[in-house]
Structures are given as C-alpha cells and as structure tokens.
Amino acid sequence: MKKLLLYLWQLPQNILGVILILFTRASEYTTIGRYWKAEGKFYFGICLGNYIIFQVPDNYYYQLPLVKSIKHEEGHQKQSLYLGWFYLLIIGIPSFLFNVFDRLFHNKWNTEKRMKWYYSLPWEKWADELGGVRRFSE
C-alpha cells in the first residue's frame, strides 16, 4: 500500500518517466542498479519519479562521471519523494530548461566551467547533496 501511495504522490513524473522509457525504447539495466538504459548518441541522465534513465555510450558505463551522475539522479529521486506533485514545477522544469540553456549558450566554455555553473544551481546542488556527490573541492 505504501508503494502505491508513493507512486501516486509522484504520479506526474512517473507518467512522464514511462512515456520517456517507451519513446526511447529504454531497457532495464540491472548491472548498475535498477536504471533504464536508452540507446543513442547523446549523453543524458534524467530522473522522473521512480525511473532513472541514462543514455550513454556502452564504453562509458562504470566510469567515475557516470557513478556521480547516478548518485546525482538518485538525489533528484529523493527530491521527487519529498515534493511529490510539486517536483516538476520546482525541480524538473528548471533543471531541464537550464540544461538546455547551458548546452545552447555555454558550448564555448570548457567542461569544468560549465559543470561548476550548472551544478551550482540550487536544485542541482541539492540533488548532489541528497545523492552524496562531491563535485568540487571547496
């Protein structure tokens, strides 16, 4: 009963997660945990409710950036549990929009500068904290 209530508490993002899994034809990838792996050329990681979906090249798995990405997305998953139906408004939409902004307008920046900018955004920093990710030496 508790699982059902938590699923309903996160229903909007769970619905979007299922749609994204179907759209990308992602398959459950259990060797790194209960995640979904989408095939494709572009790197992305996204958390939508109960679903964490990654699209990365095969040779990228088990490398440190992916481990941090997994923990970061697990942090977003905790945010989803805390915020329920408000998650998309407070976390999901801003995270998506600023990610697109970064890819469009910071493409001449080096990777370190882009990461520092993006992961300093309040919702991303909180996801890192919840996921136990240490990105930069303070």
C-alpha positions in Angstrom: 0.0 0.0 0.0 2.9 2.4 0.8 4.5 1.8 -2.6 1.2 2.6 -4.3 0.7 5.8 -2.3 4.3 6.9 -3.1 3.7 6.1 -6.8 0.6 8.3 -6.8 2.4 11.0 -4.8 4.8 11.2 -7.7 2.3 10.4 -10.5 3.0 13.3 -12.9 6.7 12.5 -13.1 6.1 8.7 -13.1 3.8 9.1 -16.1 6.5 11.1 -17.9 9.1 8.5 -17.0 7.1 5.7 -18.5 6.5 7.8 -21.7 10.2 8.5 -21.9 11.1 4.8 -21.5 8.6 3.9 -24.2 9.8 6.8 -26.5 13.5 5.9 -26.2 12.8 2.2 -26.1 15.0 2.0 -22.9 15.6 -1.3 -21.3 16.1 -2.0 -17.6 19.8 -2.1 -16.9 20.3 -4.0 -13.7 24.1 -4.5 -13.6 24.4 -0.9 -12.2 21.2 -1.0 -10.3 17.6 -0.5 -11.2 18.1 2.0 -14.0 16.9 2.3 -17.6 19.3 2.4 -20.5 18.4 4.2 -23.7 20.4 3.8 -26.9 21.6 6.8 -28.7 24.4 9.3 -29.5 23.8 11.9 -26.8 24.6 11.7 -23.1 21.8 12.4 -20.7 20.6 11.3 -17.3 17.1 12.1 -16.0 15.0 11.2 -13.0 11.3 11.1 -13.4 9.7 9.7 -10.2 10.6 6.0 -9.8 12.5 6.0 -13.1 16.1 7.0 -13.7 17.0 6.8 -17.4 20.5 7.2 -18.9 21.6 7.4 -22.4 25.3 7.0 -22.6 27.7 5.1 -24.9 28.4 1.5 -23.8 32.1 2.1 -23.0 31.0 4.9 -20.7 29.5 2.6 -18.1 31.4 2.2 -14.8 33.4 5.3 -15.3 33.5 7.9 -12.5 31.4 10.6 -14.2 28.6 8.0 -14.6 28.8 7.0 -10.9 28.4 10.6 -9.9 25.6 11.0 -12.4 23.8 8.0 -10.9 24.1 9.4 -7.4 23.0 12.8 -8.6 19.9 11.4 -10.2 19.2 9.4 -7.1 19.3 12.8 -5.3 16.6 14.0 -7.8 14.7 10.9 -6.9 14.7 11.9 -3.2 13.6 15.4 -4.2 10.7 13.8 -6.1 9.7 11.8 -3.0 9.8 15.0 -0.8 8.0 17.2 -3.2 5.5 14.9 -4.9 3.3 16.7 -7.4 5.3 19.9 -7.0 8.6 18.2 -8.1 8.2 19.1 -11.8 7.5 22.8 -11.1 10.2 23.2 -8.5 12.9 20.9 -9.8 12.1 19.2 -13.1 11.2 22.1 -15.3 14.0 24.4 -14.1 16.6 21.6 -14.3 15.5 20.8 -17.9 15.4 24.4 -19.0 18.8 25.4 -17.6 20.3 22.2 -19.0 19.1 23.3 -22.5 20.3 26.9 -21.8 23.8 25.5 -20.9 24.0 23.4 -24.0 23.0 26.3 -26.2 24.8 29.2 -24.7 27.8 27.8 -22.9 29.1 25.5 -25.6 32.3 27.5 -25.9 33.0 27.1 -22.2 35.3 24.4 -21.0 33.7 21.4 -19.3 34.9 22.4 -15.8 33.4 25.9 -16.1 30.1 24.5 -17.4 29.9 21.9 -14.7 30.6 24.5 -12.0 27.9 26.7 -13.3 25.3 24.0 -13.8 25.8 22.2 -10.5 25.8 25.4 -8.5 22.1 25.9 -9.4 20.1 25.4 -6.2 18.1 22.4 -7.4 21.2 20.7 -8.8 23.3 21.4 -5.7 20.5 20.0 -3.5 20.4 16.8 -5.7 24.1 16.4 -5.3 23.8 16.8 -1.5 21.0 14.3 -1.3 22.9 11.8 -3.5 26.1 12.2 -1.6 28.0 13.7 -4.6 31.1 15.8 -4.0 31.9 17.6 -7.3 34.4 20.3 -6.5 36.9 20.8 -3.7 35.6 23.7 -1.5 
